[in-house]
Structure formats: structure tokens, C-alpha cells
Amino acid sequence: MTELKIKEREMIGFSNVTDDELLNYMAAYSASHYERLRLVVRKTEGAWLYDENGKKYLDCLAAYSAANQGHHHPRIVKAVTDALTGGYGSVVSNVVYTDALGLFVKKLSNLVPQLGPRFGKNGNKTLLKNGGVESVETAIKMIRFYGWKSKGIEDGNQEIIVFSNNFHGRMITEVSFATTKKYKEGFGPLTPGFVTVEYGDLEAVKKAINKNTCGILVEPMQGEGGMYIPPDGFLKGLRELADKHDLFLVFDEIQVGLGRTGKMFCFEHENVVPDGIVLGKAISGGLVPLSAFVTNSEMMDLAFRPGAEGSTYGGYPLACVAGCAAVDVIVDEKLPQRAAEKGAILKKKIEGIAARSTHVKEVRSRGLFIGIEVKNGDAMKYCRQLLELGVLANDSHGHTIRISPPLIITDDEIDYLVERLEKILID
Ligand SMILES: Cc1ncc(COP(=O)(O)O)c(C=O)c1O
């Protein structure tokens, strides 16, 4: 097996195949479904990425919040390593139980405040999948089932209210109700049963409700859609409408949950409790895929009986072991609080730059989730410059530079970032 040792030179990370060769491999053998920046990452640690020469890049994307705890967090690495060397990491048929699954669903169900208290106060239950979009699918099934079983809507007629510029993942159902053309063009037939209204517009939601409406699926702050915080009172208004019309309200917190915005859950900014929540990304600390749908225990029991849901790897031991450690790190290291504190410092500095910049249109932020909208609408132009300067960031919806570093970012690292933002945003 010589593949990994093509050249006699020092190796960083997995192989010593050169960047140029790897880019050729990618061009020849990989789907081109991402527009990638020219950086081949060989190693990651904390808030940093390393290229083939050992050059460091501050990771201000954190894999869209998957690496909130920082890359290769020692506690999560230890948990995963122990599972592999101890012989309890491998996937096991879901026809039996594992202790890792039991412990993780207990931990996660208890981390989330009582969801949907109008249905009962016996706690929450969790259903695990792998990628985030799979748990969005579970949430959609839950909402539709509720509409049929509890509200008496004829099966097949259920409607769910969703929002403009939403992003809930890339499976056919989620792209069917996306408002971004390139996500769905040519992939029809699309999944029916969704009604789209303007994000933040409560009046439009009211108008969209009819006898077939069974629920609402919303991001409490939009990530991919342009880093938008909804107007004050929007989430509360959705809660009131959901209560009034008996709708099942689900928040997709895959990108903004688990500390990112300065609270454990983004919905806590408005003191609103949904009926169900979707989590992913940081839930397993960036090492293995894991996602979750969490809801009131009565509702989970209502919708999901044996045969109604399932996934071979969903909730397999390695993911659950990583999940236990990942959640412990978020709690023990007070990462939501840290995101609030470091986010406030960074926001102030970025606003200072914005005030002197001719390039910046608006800064929008919550915790360590910061969007810098640029006037020319081409955020990637600035991201490419940042990369040259040793910072990885990308655009959100084309027009906004997304800054979402690992929540463990230090003051020195913030200064490093600010220095570089200053260079690209001040003429
Ligand atoms: C809000 C939201 N929902 C769903 C998803 C899909 O998650 P995944 O890419 O893990 O399927 C994402 C991914 O960025 C997201 O930000």
C-alpha cells in the first residue's frame, strides 16, 4: 500500500500526497457539489486548521457549528478512543439495547427544557439519526402524524408552514420547500404539503393557517439563509398561534443550538418553548455524525411505534459515546456563556471596523454567530482574502460573511481574526 507515501517528505496528518495531486483526484473522482476554497486541511486542533506545510488557519466556520467544542477536543477524543479500544464502539443491530444509547438519550432528553408542556409534563424523549436532515425528516413525520391522529386531518392533506430562505438540509423533502432555486431545480417531482411564508411575518403566518395546517417548522435564527435574527416577538407570536390553532411547533436548532448563540438553545432568547426541536452538528463534537429529534414524551410515543422510524446507524454506540462527551463539554465548560461573552467582545470589535468600512452594509449577530453583510453582495471575495491571511470563513446566502468559530476561541484568537478583518474591510 504505497498510496499514502508517494513522496519522501514529512507527513502532516493522514497522507503525504501533495495538494496538487489531491486537487487532481478531486477533479477526477469527486462530485463537484461544493464550491471549495483552495485549502487542503491535513490536521485540525482546537480552533485551528493546518495545511500541508503546517501553515495555520483560524477556523471561523467550525463546520457550520459542528465543531463548537473545538476540533479534537481531548475529552471527546478520549471517549471515542476508549470506545474503539474497549470494544464498545461498533454498530449493533437495533433489535437489542446498548448502554451508550440509553445513557445518551437520558442526557439529551434532560438537557432540553420540557417541550410541549401542554401535552404533559413527563419529560422529553429523543429519537436519534445521523446527519441533521434525517432528524428534520423525523420532525416532519411527527408534525404530520399529529395533524392526522390528533387533529383529524385526512392523511395526505396535512400542511406545514415553513419560511422564506429556510435551510433544513438537502433531501428531497427539504429541498422541495426551499426557496433557493439551485437547491431543487431539476430534482422534481417535489414533495407537497408545505406552505411558505415570509420569515418574520406573523400576519402572513396567520393568513396561511387553514383546516389542514398541522404545524410550523422554523429556524429560530437563520444560518444558511443569511444570518438573520427574526424580529422581536416573532417566535413568541408563533407559539401563540400554535397554541390557538393547535399546531405542532418545531424549531430547527441544528446550526444555532447547543451554545452557539450565547444560550444553550436559541429559543431561550425569547423565552419560548417549542413542541419539538431538531439538533445535530455539535451534538457529537465534530467526530462522528449524530442528530436528534427531541419532543414531549407523550408526543414521541404517539407518533413513533415500532416500524414507524429507524436507521441502522441512528444512535449507534460510537455516536452516543461521542454525544455524551460532547454534551458534557458544552455543559462543563459553560460554552453557551462563553459564546455570549466572547461574542460580545468580537461583535463590538467588528462593529468598530464596520463603522470605518466602506464595504460593510450590516452586522447581525447573536453570541458567536456573526454575519457581516457586504455592500457588493459578494461575501466570498472577502473570504478568499481572509484565507490568504490565515482565516477560514465562508458566505451565507452570497451576501454575508459568516463568522462562527469554535466556542472555545480565546481573546488572542479573537484579536488575530479582528486584525485580518480590519485588513480586508478597511481600504
Ligand atoms: C438549520 C439547519 N438544518 C438542517 C441542516 C442539515 O444538516 P446536515 O447537513 O447535517 O444534514 C443544516 C445544515 O447546515 C442546518 O443549518
The ligand as an SDF file (V2000), in Angstrom:
LIG
                    3D

 16 16  0  0  0  0  0  0  0  0999 V2000
  -30.7070   24.7350   10.2090 C   0  0  0  0  0  0  0  0  0  0  0  0
  -30.1850   23.5180    9.5200 C   0  0  0  0  0  0  0  0  0  0  0  0
  -30.9940   22.4630    9.3480 N   0  0  0  0  0  0  0  0  0  0  0  0
  -30.5640   21.3390    8.7560 C   0  0  0  0  0  0  0  0  0  0  0  0
  -29.2810   21.2240    8.2910 C   0  0  0  0  0  0  0  0  0  0  0  0
  -28.8330   19.9500    7.6220 C   0  0  0  0  0  0  0  0  0  0  0  0
  -27.9160   19.2790    8.4080 O   0  0  0  0  0  0  0  0  0  0  0  0
  -26.9620   18.1570    7.7330 P   0  0  0  0  0  0  0  0  0  0  0  0
  -26.1030   18.8880    6.7400 O   0  0  0  0  0  0  0  0  0  0  0  0
  -26.1830   17.5930    8.8810 O   0  0  0  0  0  0  0  0  0  0  0  0
  -27.8690   17.1700    7.0920 O   0  0  0  0  0  0  0  0  0  0  0  0
  -28.4150   22.3040    8.4340 C   0  0  0  0  0  0  0  0  0  0  0  0
  -27.0260   22.2190    7.9070 C   0  0  0  0  0  0  0  0  0  0  0  0
  -26.3280   23.1890    7.7570 O   0  0  0  0  0  0  0  0  0  0  0  0
  -28.8640   23.4840    9.0700 C   0  0  0  0  0  0  0  0  0  0  0  0
  -28.0710   24.5400    9.2350 O   0  0  0  0  0  0  0  0  0  0  0  0
  1  2  1  0
  2  3  1  0
  2 15  2  0
  3  4  2  0
  4  5  1  0
  5  6  1  0
  5 12  2  0
  6  7  1  0
  7  8  1  0
  8  9  2  0
  8 10  1  0
  8 11  1  0
 12 13  1  0
 12 15  1  0
 13 14  2  0
 15 16  1  0
M  END
$$$$
